[in-house]
Amino acid sequence: MRWMIGFCTWLLIGAGVANAQPVDEVRISVGGFHVATNGAETAAGVVRGYGPPAIGTTTVGIFSFSGCRRFTVTRPPETFEKEADAGWRVEITPLKVVDLAVTLRLRWVRAIDTTGGFDRSGEDVEVTLEPGESRPIDSVPIAAGTKASDGRPCEMKAASLRVSADFPQMDRRLIGADIWLVERWPNGKERSQRQSIRGLPHRAMPFYFDGIADGDKRLDIFGELIADPRQGSIRVRLKTAAAQAHSGQSGYQSADWFRSTLNVKPNEIVDVALTREGDKLPTSDGRLFSIRIQTKQIR
């Protein structure tokens, strides 16, 4: 049985892996892509899913490509399409997951190639991907003069495969965070702005505070928060920019970036000082800034 273009197929690992325990929430997948004549790469809608990672367990995807856009994927004992112009066997073996980055062994071979210059290309390499990252595997050209299914000239110049790591799209868990920008004056007075944001685990939740006046200059402070739920805690990755607006223009003249990672308990309130090269970021009148956060899992 094969799955045609337009269907995203997540094939579970199978009975032989039933006792292997997934070690984290990251998913591994290999997908087919079309490369247009202008160089743009778009997903072909055919994916072999390999996750959650079962350490040491090898799974296989069989990919076939023919014509202008036709991609299929299956798994052994099924084999390549009879009319395939190109066919790949791709093996994925997760080796470890450390801090959400998955290290895997990628073995692949281009077992069918009618596009010319067939040399049975392949690799056997170790790859480490963080969620949201991908790596190209291989590509083959589409023959000049190939027609699309409607008889028009094919607007694609190549077909390619790519391995990716990411989190599942269908996650109903919801993370909420209250986030404050805290200004402190040299006399000890304090003022804050507060925002409430919500988002999915592992996904960036952007925040933007009102501009801060610093003499005749304007300072915008904004960024993103990523919450990774753990057993009894939430790991928070915070990225904040303090950017000086460019006078009379829509952009920025300069910006400082601050990155922090911390583990917090649900509803715990923590402060993260905005520092630059070891010094706290001040304004011309000596104000100091920090980001105060409180996170919780809503569902």
C-alpha positions as CSV (number, residue, x, y, z in Angstrom):
1,M,0.0,0.0,0.0
2,R,1.3,3.5,-0.9
3,W,0.3,7.0,0.1
4,M,0.0,9.6,-2.6
5,I,1.0,13.3,-2.7
6,G,-1.3,15.4,-0.6
7,F,-1.5,13.0,2.3
8,C,0.8,13.4,5.3
9,T,1.6,9.9,6.6
10,W,2.8,9.3,10.1
11,L,3.8,5.7,10.3
12,L,4.3,4.3,13.8
13,I,7.3,2.4,14.5
14,G,5.7,-1.0,14.9
15,A,5.3,-4.0,17.2
16,G,9.1,-4.7,17.4
17,V,9.6,-1.3,19.1
18,A,6.7,-1.6,21.6
19,N,9.1,-1.8,24.5
20,A,11.3,1.1,23.5
21,Q,10.4,4.2,25.5
22,P,10.3,7.6,23.9
23,V,12.7,9.9,25.7
24,D,11.2,13.3,24.8
25,E,8.5,15.1,22.8
26,V,10.6,15.9,19.8
27,R,9.5,14.2,16.5
28,I,11.8,13.2,13.6
29,S,10.5,13.1,10.0
30,V,11.7,12.8,6.4
31,G,9.7,14.7,3.8
32,G,9.7,15.1,0.1
33,F,10.0,18.6,-1.5
34,H,9.6,20.2,-4.8
35,V,12.2,22.7,-6.1
36,A,10.7,25.3,-8.4
37,T,12.6,26.8,-11.4
38,N,13.1,30.0,-9.3
39,G,14.8,28.0,-6.6
40,A,11.9,28.0,-4.1
41,E,11.5,24.8,-2.1
42,T,8.0,23.7,-1.1
43,A,6.8,20.6,0.8
44,A,5.4,17.9,-1.4
45,G,2.9,16.7,1.3
46,V,4.6,13.3,1.7
47,V,6.2,12.7,5.1
48,R,7.6,9.6,6.9
49,G,7.4,10.2,10.6
50,Y,10.0,8.5,12.9
51,G,9.0,9.7,16.3
52,P,9.0,10.1,19.3
53,P,12.6,8.9,19.3
54,A,13.1,5.3,20.4
55,I,16.8,5.2,21.1
56,G,18.7,2.6,19.1
57,T,15.7,1.6,17.0
58,T,16.1,1.8,13.2
59,T,13.0,2.6,11.0
60,V,12.9,2.8,7.2
61,G,11.1,4.9,4.7
62,I,10.9,4.1,0.9
63,F,10.4,7.2,-1.2
64,S,9.6,7.3,-4.9
65,F,9.4,10.3,-7.3
66,S,8.2,10.4,-10.9
67,G,7.1,12.9,-13.5
68,C,6.8,16.5,-12.6
69,R,5.5,16.3,-9.0
70,R,4.5,12.8,-8.0
71,F,6.0,11.7,-4.7
72,T,5.0,8.6,-2.7
73,V,6.2,7.0,0.5
74,T,5.9,3.6,2.0
75,R,7.7,1.2,4.3
76,P,9.2,-2.3,3.9
77,P,8.2,-4.9,2.7
78,E,6.7,-2.5,0.1
79,T,9.2,-1.2,-2.4
80,F,9.6,1.5,-5.0
81,E,7.0,2.6,-7.6
82,K,7.4,0.7,-10.9
83,E,7.5,3.9,-12.9
84,A,9.8,5.8,-10.5
85,D,12.4,8.2,-11.9
86,A,14.1,8.3,-8.6
87,G,13.9,6.2,-5.4
88,W,15.4,6.5,-2.0
89,R,15.7,4.2,1.0
90,V,16.1,6.2,4.2
91,E,17.0,4.7,7.6
92,I,16.8,6.7,10.8
93,T,18.2,5.5,14.1
94,P,17.8,7.9,17.1
95,L,20.9,7.8,19.3
96,K,20.2,10.3,22.1
97,V,18.2,13.3,23.0
98,V,20.0,16.0,25.1
99,D,18.2,19.2,26.1
100,L,15.6,18.6,23.3
101,A,18.3,18.2,20.6
102,V,18.1,14.8,18.9
103,T,21.2,13.0,17.6
104,L,20.5,10.4,15.0
105,R,22.2,8.2,12.5
106,L,21.0,8.9,9.0
107,R,21.6,6.2,6.3
108,W,20.2,6.7,2.9
109,V,20.8,5.4,-0.6
110,R,19.4,6.6,-4.0
111,A,18.6,3.2,-5.3
112,I,16.8,4.3,-8.5
113,D,17.8,7.2,-10.7
114,T,16.8,7.5,-14.4
115,T,17.7,11.2,-14.5
116,G,21.3,10.5,-15.7
117,G,24.6,10.1,-14.0
118,F,23.4,7.4,-11.6
119,D,26.1,6.6,-9.1
120,R,24.1,5.0,-6.3
121,S,24.6,8.1,-4.1
122,G,24.2,7.7,-0.4
123,E,25.4,8.6,3.1
124,D,25.9,7.1,6.5
125,V,26.3,10.0,8.9
126,E,25.5,11.2,12.4
127,V,23.3,14.3,12.6
128,T,22.2,16.5,15.5
129,L,19.1,18.6,15.1
130,E,17.3,20.9,17.5
131,P,13.6,21.3,17.2
132,G,12.7,23.5,14.2
133,E,16.0,22.5,12.3
134,S,16.3,20.4,9.2
135,R,19.0,19.0,6.9
136,P,18.8,18.3,3.2
137,I,19.4,14.7,2.3
138,D,19.5,14.5,-1.5
139,S,17.9,16.0,-4.7
140,V,17.5,14.9,-8.3
141,P,16.8,17.1,-11.4
142,I,13.6,16.8,-13.3
143,A,14.2,16.1,-17.0
144,A,13.8,19.1,-19.4
145,G,10.5,18.8,-21.3
146,T,8.6,17.0,-18.5
147,K,4.9,17.8,-18.5
148,A,2.7,18.5,-15.5
149,S,-0.5,16.4,-15.1
150,D,-2.5,18.9,-17.0
151,G,-0.2,18.8,-20.0
152,R,1.5,22.1,-19.3
153,P,5.3,22.5,-19.0
154,C,6.5,21.4,-15.5
155,E,7.5,24.4,-13.4
156,M,9.6,22.3,-11.1
157,K,13.4,21.7,-11.7
158,A,14.2,19.2,-9.0
159,A,12.8,16.9,-6.3
160,S,14.5,16.6,-2.9
161,L,14.4,15.0,0.5
162,R,14.9,16.6,3.9
163,V,15.2,15.3,7.5
164,S,13.6,17.5,10.2
165,A,13.2,17.6,14.0
166,D,10.2,19.4,15.5
167,F,7.4,19.1,18.0
168,P,3.9,17.7,17.1
169,Q,1.6,20.3,15.6
170,M,-1.6,18.8,17.3
171,D,-0.8,19.6,21.0
172,R,-3.8,20.8,23.0
173,R,-1.7,21.8,26.0
174,L,-1.6,25.5,26.7
175,I,1.0,27.5,28.5
176,G,0.2,30.9,30.1
177,A,2.7,33.5,31.2
178,D,2.4,36.9,32.9
179,I,5.4,39.0,32.0
180,W,6.5,42.4,33.3
181,L,9.0,44.9,32.2
182,V,10.4,46.4,35.4
183,E,12.1,49.8,35.5
184,R,14.1,50.7,38.6
185,W,15.3,54.3,39.4
186,P,18.5,55.0,41.4
187,N,16.2,56.3,44.3
188,G,14.7,52.8,44.6
189,K,11.4,53.6,42.9
190,E,10.0,51.0,40.5
191,R,7.5,51.0,37.6
192,S,6.4,48.0,35.6
193,Q,4.4,47.1,32.5
194,R,2.5,43.8,32.4
195,Q,1.4,41.5,29.6
196,S,-0.3,38.2,29.6
197,I,0.6,35.8,26.8
198,R,-0.4,32.3,25.9
199,G,0.9,29.6,23.5
200,L,1.8,26.0,22.9
201,P,4.6,24.2,24.7
202,H,8.0,24.6,22.9
203,R,6.7,27.4,20.6
204,A,7.8,31.0,20.7
205,M,5.4,33.4,22.4
206,P,6.2,37.0,21.4
207,F,5.8,40.0,23.7
208,Y,6.1,43.7,23.1
209,F,6.2,46.5,25.7
210,D,5.5,50.2,25.2
211,G,8.5,52.3,24.2
212,I,10.7,53.8,26.9
213,A,11.7,57.4,26.8
214,D,15.4,58.1,27.4
215,G,16.0,61.8,26.9
216,D,15.4,62.4,23.2
217,K,15.8,58.7,22.4
218,R,13.2,55.9,22.4
219,L,14.0,52.4,23.6
220,D,11.8,49.5,22.6
221,I,11.9,46.3,24.6
222,F,10.4,43.1,23.2
223,G,11.2,39.4,22.7
224,E,9.9,35.9,23.0
225,L,9.4,33.3,25.6
226,I,9.5,29.5,25.0
227,A,8.1,27.2,27.8
228,D,9.1,23.6,27.9
229,P,7.0,21.6,30.5
230,R,9.0,19.2,32.7
231,Q,8.0,17.0,35.5
232,G,7.0,19.4,38.3
233,S,8.6,22.4,36.6
234,I,8.7,24.5,33.4
235,R,11.9,25.3,31.6
236,V,11.7,28.9,30.3
237,R,13.9,30.2,27.5
238,L,13.7,34.0,27.3
239,K,15.1,36.1,24.5
240,T,14.8,39.9,25.0
241,A,15.8,42.8,22.7
242,A,16.4,46.4,23.9
243,A,16.4,48.3,20.7
244,Q,17.0,52.0,20.1
245,A,14.6,53.5,17.6
246,H,16.1,55.2,14.5
247,S,15.0,58.8,14.5
248,G,12.6,59.6,11.7
249,Q,12.7,56.0,10.3
250,S,10.8,52.8,10.9
251,G,13.7,50.7,12.0
252,Y,16.3,50.6,14.8
253,Q,19.6,52.3,15.1
254,S,21.1,49.6,17.5
255,A,19.9,46.7,19.6
256,D,21.1,44.6,22.5
257,W,20.0,41.0,22.9
258,F,19.7,39.1,26.2
259,R,19.2,35.4,26.5
260,S,18.3,33.4,29.6
261,T,17.3,29.8,30.4
262,L,15.8,28.9,33.8
263,N,13.7,26.3,35.4
264,V,10.8,27.5,37.4
265,K,7.9,25.9,39.3
266,P,4.4,26.6,38.2
267,N,3.2,30.0,39.3
268,E,6.7,30.9,40.7
269,I,7.7,34.5,40.0
270,V,11.3,35.2,39.0
271,D,13.2,38.2,37.8
272,V,15.8,38.2,35.0
273,A,18.0,41.3,34.9
274,L,18.8,42.7,31.5
275,T,22.6,42.8,31.4
276,R,25.1,43.8,28.8
277,E,28.7,42.4,29.0
278,G,28.3,41.9,32.7
279,D,26.8,45.3,33.4
280,K,23.1,46.1,33.9
281,L,21.6,47.9,31.0
282,P,20.9,51.5,32.2
283,T,19.3,54.6,30.6
284,S,21.0,58.0,30.7
285,D,19.2,58.7,34.0
286,G,20.4,55.5,35.6
287,R,17.3,53.4,35.3
288,L,17.9,49.6,35.3
289,F,15.6,47.0,33.7
290,S,14.6,43.5,34.3
291,I,12.0,41.0,33.0
292,R,9.7,39.4,35.6
293,I,7.9,36.3,34.6
294,Q,5.3,33.9,36.1
295,T,4.3,30.8,34.0
296,K,1.8,28.0,34.4
297,Q,0.3,25.2,32.4
298,I,-3.4,26.1,31.7
299,R,-4.4,22.8,30.3
